[in-house]
Every structure is written in C-alpha cells, then in structure tokens.
C-alpha cells in the first residue's frame, strides 16, 4: 500500500525531507512524475504521490514519514494494497543509479 497523509496533518513539514523518493509535497504544490508536472493532490495539507511511494522498501525498515510525524497521520492507504515486490521494483525504477541490496529486515518493513 502506498502511505498517505490524513487530514489530521498539522503541516509541520517534518515528513517531506525524509522521503527517499521525493514523493511528499506541501499542500497546493504541484508534483513532478516522470518529467511531467501535475496539480496538487491536496491544497490543504502535505500529501504523498502514490506512484512515487515505496513505503521506503529498499531504503529503510519503516516508512520514514511515519517515523517523524508528530501526529501519526502518515498511514498505509487501505485502498492501494501493494506487495513488497511491487514496491521494491518501483524503488529500483525511481532510482536506477542506486545499487539496491537484497531485501532484509534492514531495508523492508515486510521482513521485520
């Protein structure tokens, strides 16, 4: 599942710099995907672009946005179930220059 930010967001901005995929944007800000710009998914609070979210699989053992969120509003989106394999493939596509290690408890929440 992609992670999403609920309406409880207080717009503190702690999550944005923590995302290894640059998937988090301030409310009202356009986002970039595959070289194209798109309108904001939320005008009121920070949001996560689902097509860029890997739940930090391949990078960390937990979603970094959720780890730093002071109000626990970065949560799994039950409407977008995705497997570890799908998320890892997305991470590799987003970061073709990065040599990814095999998935383990160090870089995937699925391996805990």
N, C-alpha and C positions, 0 to 999 in steps of 0.2 A: 504494500500500500504506500502510496505517496503520503508524506506527512503534510498536514495543513495547519493553518493558524486560525484559531477560533475567534469569535467576536469579543472574547474576553481580553484580547490583546490590548496592552496599555501603550503601545507604540514607543517602547523604550529603545528599540533598535539593537538590543544585545544579540539577537539571532543572526542578523544579516552578515556580519563579518565572519561568523563561524562556519558558514556553509561552504563546503569544499567545491560545490558545483555552481556557485553564484546563482542559486535558484530562488533566493529570498529578496524581495523588493519592498520598498516603502509604499504605503497606500498612495494611489494616484500615479505612481511612477510606471512608465512603460517598461516592458521587459524585452530582452533580446533572446531569440531562439533561432539557431541555425542561420545566423547572419541577418535575420529579419527582426523588425521591431513590432511589438504588439501592444494593444491597450492594456492598462492595468486590470488585474483580476479583482482588485478591491480598491476602492477610493478612500476607505475609512481607516484601514489598519494594514500592517505588514501582511504579505501573502507569499505563498510558495508556488512556483510554477511546477505543476505535477510532472511535466515532461522532462524536467531537469532534476527532479528529486530522486535520489537513490537511497534514501533513508541512511545515508552515509556508508552503505555497504561498499566494501573495497577500501574505505578510508579509516573508519572508526568502528568501535563495537557498540555504539549507540548514536542516535541522532544528536548532532551537536547543537542544533537549535533548541531541542527539548532540554538538553543538559544545562543550558544557560538561561532559559526562560524563567523569569521570576514569578510568573503567574500560571505556569504549566498549561499554556494554551497551544503548544506545538504538539499535536496528537496525530496518530495514524488515521488516515481517511478510510472509513469502512466502505466507501463507495468505489475505492480504487485498489482492490486487492492485487498485489503483485508478489511474485516469488523472489527468493534470493537470487536465483539465476537471472531473471529479467532485470533486477536492479543492478546486479554486477555487470551485465552486458551494457546497460545504459551508462554506467560509470566509465567503462572502457571506451565507449563511443564518445562521451563528453571529453575525456582526457586521453586521446590517442598517443600523446607523447609520454605518458606515465607508465612505467613498468609496474603492473599490479602483482602483488604476491597472491598465492593461493588463499582462498577464504579460510579464516580461522576465527577463534574467539577474540583475536586482537582487532580484526577488521570487519566483523559482521555480527550484528545482534542476533542473527539466526543461529550462531554457533555457541552461544553462551551456555 
